[in-house]
Amino acid sequence: QVQLVESGGGLVQAGGSLRISCVASGNIGTINYMGWYRQAPGKQRELVARITNGGSTNYADSVKGRFTISRDNAKNTVFLQMNSLKPEDTAAYYCNSDGWSGAGYKNYWGQGTQVTVSS
């Protein structure tokens, strides 16, 4: 099992920056990737950014050039640095990883952290 806990969300003005964090615990040795998804009311959950064990990253087109995903393996933590924030970035941000459940690999989710960008 893998447990994910997000932190760092809050209210920020448009054009500002925010960094959110996700700490993984449990069977962390089985994690192959970690990433961030977001979901706004009335919209589908979408992939924001992902980073693999090898360090490869990918981003949604809407955040390329503004957001950066990184990780600190020693602390089992992944970060999302969000710059030049826009009101349309407002959403609940969820940390995601794969991991071993005991019966097989599955996806794990944090509880989410709210990011609100005001005009």
C-alpha positions in Angstrom: 0.0 0.0 0.0 1.0 3.6 -0.7 -0.2 6.6 1.2 0.0 10.1 -0.3 -0.5 13.3 1.5 -0.6 16.7 -0.2 0.1 20.1 1.3 0.7 23.7 0.2 -2.5 24.7 -1.4 -4.1 28.0 -0.8 -5.3 31.3 -2.3 -3.1 33.3 -4.6 -3.6 36.2 -7.0 -3.3 35.8 -10.7 0.3 36.0 -11.8 1.6 34.6 -8.5 3.3 31.4 -7.6 2.7 28.5 -5.3 4.4 25.2 -4.6 2.5 22.2 -3.5 4.0 19.0 -2.1 3.2 15.3 -1.8 4.8 13.0 0.6 4.6 9.2 -0.1 4.7 6.5 2.6 4.2 2.8 2.8 5.5 0.6 0.1 7.4 3.3 -1.6 9.9 1.0 -3.1 7.4 -0.2 -5.7 6.5 3.3 -7.0 7.3 3.8 -10.7 5.9 7.3 -11.2 4.3 10.1 -9.3 2.3 12.9 -10.7 -0.3 15.6 -10.2 -3.9 15.7 -11.4 -6.4 18.5 -10.9 -10.2 18.7 -11.0 -12.3 21.8 -11.1 -16.1 21.7 -10.3 -18.0 20.4 -13.3 -14.8 19.3 -15.1 -13.0 16.0 -15.6 -9.9 15.2 -13.6 -6.9 15.9 -15.8 -3.2 15.1 -15.7 -1.1 18.2 -14.9 2.4 16.7 -14.7 4.1 13.4 -14.1 7.6 12.3 -13.2 9.0 8.8 -13.5 11.7 7.0 -11.5 14.1 7.8 -14.4 13.4 11.5 -14.1 11.3 11.8 -17.3 8.6 14.4 -17.1 5.5 15.3 -19.1 3.0 18.2 -18.7 -0.4 19.1 -19.9 -0.2 21.7 -22.7 -2.1 24.2 -20.5 0.7 24.3 -17.9 3.9 23.9 -20.1 6.3 26.6 -19.4 4.6 27.6 -16.1 4.7 24.5 -13.9 7.6 22.4 -13.0 7.4 18.9 -11.3 10.4 17.7 -9.3 11.1 15.2 -6.6 13.3 14.6 -3.5 13.9 10.9 -3.4 15.5 11.0 0.1 12.3 12.5 1.5 9.9 10.5 -0.7 8.4 13.8 -1.8 7.2 15.2 -5.1 6.7 18.9 -5.7 4.8 21.0 -8.2 6.1 24.6 -8.6 3.3 26.7 -10.2 4.3 30.0 -11.6 2.3 32.6 -13.5 -0.9 31.3 -12.1 -4.2 31.9 -13.9 -7.7 31.8 -12.6 -8.3 28.8 -14.8 -5.7 26.9 -12.7 -8.2 26.9 -9.8 -8.9 23.3 -8.9 -8.3 20.6 -6.3 -4.9 19.2 -7.0 -4.4 15.5 -6.3 -1.2 13.6 -6.0 -1.0 10.3 -7.8 1.3 7.3 -7.9 1.4 3.6 -8.8 2.4 1.0 -6.2 2.1 -2.5 -5.1 -1.2 -3.3 -3.2 -0.3 -6.9 -2.2 -2.4 -8.3 -5.1 -1.0 -6.2 -7.9 -0.1 -2.8 -9.0 -2.7 -0.1 -8.7 -3.1 3.7 -8.7 -3.1 5.6 -5.4 -4.5 9.1 -4.7 -4.1 11.7 -2.1 -7.0 13.6 -0.6 -6.2 16.7 -2.6 -5.2 20.2 -1.8 -7.2 23.2 -3.0 -5.6 25.9 -5.2 -7.6 29.0 -5.8 -6.3 31.8 -8.1 -8.1 35.1 -7.9 -8.2 37.8 -10.5 
